[in-house]
């Protein structure tokens, strides 16, 4: 398959995945097809000190990532904050990662290529390609992987944006449903129903969505009290 056809098909397939999690898994599967790697994995950054293995084509990928966190060194971590990519032709003898390299070589990994997953507005983590043999990745693999990771970053960003949008849509629907329940039960208008939800949210320091979800879940129990320590306040009629 020609590279243009491959990337076009990949873009369509990644777009059709229903969740960000499945999109991430598919990225690693496509990475194996696009390059000379035997395994692939993705490290994602959720917070300043929170990094996780979001996808891995084998158990040793997760172990390799964990070893980097334990030793606080490795190409996958460096790709997140340092240069856009790091290539190790022989992990067992790489002077940059003297603790991680020999440890990961015991897993049967010979060489690694790590590339940053990012868009112009956000860094997501790193895409990490592993090969059994040393010097497995050449300049052509790097060129293909560089193009690949750009497509993968866009797909990942779209998946997160769409998932966030869907969450917001679901929240609005839930709040509207809760408003309807309160309007019917207490014979009040939509503004007063929303004000009650908002007031409960502020009083108990929880998200408005949570209050709405509680109202919907307890719609058959009119005497239920919101939260353990909440008052039994209801909107006056």
Secondary structure, DSSP 8 states (H G I E B T S, - for coil): --HHHHHHHHHHHHHH-SSHHHHHHHHHHHHHHHSS-SEEEEEEEEETTEEEEEEESSHHHHHHHHHHHHHT--HHHHHHHSSSEEEES-GGG-TT-TTHHHHHHTTT--EEEEEEEE-SS-EEEEEEEEESSTT---HHHHHHHHHHHHHHHHHHHHHHHHHHHHHHHHHHHHHHHHHHHHHHHHT--HHHHHHHHHHHHHHHT--HHHHHHHHHHTTT-TT--SSSS--------
